[in-house]
Amino acid sequence: MAEVTRRLSTQEWDELIENYHISGLTAAQWCESHSFKVSQLRWQMIKRFNGYLFTPIPLSLDHHRLL
């Protein structure tokens, strides 16, 4: 039977990223010990660095307004 996984909350990722930063481990070492892929950790860090979690992106179907 396949393992069931759940999506982590923003707060959980914030705590994990803080844990990673203070651990002194490389991303590969930390991810291996916490059963994550390095790409997952990097993506979560990028989202926070670029403000994706805090800045709503306006969407418009009218492409002329974007020019």
PLY file of the C-alpha trace (Angstrom):
ply
format ascii 1.0
element vertex 67
property float x
property float y
property float z
element edge 66
property int vertex1
property int vertex2
end_header
0.00 0.00 0.00
1.30 3.48 -0.88
2.37 5.81 1.91
-0.09 8.64 2.55
1.50 12.08 2.77
-0.05 15.37 3.73
0.73 18.88 2.60
2.61 20.91 5.17
1.25 24.27 6.25
3.08 27.54 5.67
3.87 27.74 9.38
5.29 24.21 9.38
7.55 25.05 6.43
8.66 28.28 8.13
9.72 26.27 11.18
11.47 23.63 9.07
13.39 26.27 7.11
14.46 27.95 10.34
15.57 24.55 11.64
17.57 23.98 8.44
19.31 27.37 8.73
20.41 26.85 12.32
21.39 23.22 11.78
24.67 24.01 10.02
24.03 21.11 7.63
24.11 21.28 3.86
20.72 21.16 2.16
21.42 17.59 1.04
22.36 16.46 4.55
19.39 18.17 6.19
16.92 16.87 3.62
18.20 13.33 3.91
17.81 13.39 7.69
14.28 14.87 7.43
13.06 12.77 4.46
12.66 15.67 2.04
13.98 16.25 -1.45
16.41 19.14 -1.81
14.13 20.54 -4.51
11.26 20.75 -2.00
13.35 22.71 0.48
14.75 25.01 -2.21
11.28 25.73 -3.64
9.88 26.61 -0.23
12.83 28.93 0.41
12.45 30.59 -3.00
8.74 31.21 -2.38
9.55 33.02 0.83
12.51 34.96 -0.56
10.51 36.24 -3.53
7.45 37.05 -1.43
5.16 34.59 -3.20
3.45 33.79 0.08
2.73 37.42 0.93
2.09 39.22 -2.35
-1.09 38.45 -4.25
-0.56 38.24 -7.99
-3.26 40.08 -9.92
-4.77 37.98 -12.66
-6.49 39.44 -15.66
-8.04 37.83 -18.70
-7.62 41.08 -20.58
-4.07 40.75 -21.94
-4.14 44.34 -23.23
-4.15 45.64 -19.67
-0.82 43.89 -19.02
0.99 45.79 -21.78
0 1
1 2
2 3
3 4
4 5
5 6
6 7
7 8
8 9
9 10
10 11
11 12
12 13
13 14
14 15
15 16
16 17
17 18
18 19
19 20
20 21
21 22
22 23
23 24
24 25
25 26
26 27
27 28
28 29
29 30
30 31
31 32
32 33
33 34
34 35
35 36
36 37
37 38
38 39
39 40
40 41
41 42
42 43
43 44
44 45
45 46
46 47
47 48
48 49
49 50
50 51
51 52
52 53
53 54
54 55
55 56
56 57
57 58
58 59
59 60
60 61
61 62
62 63
63 64
64 65
65 66
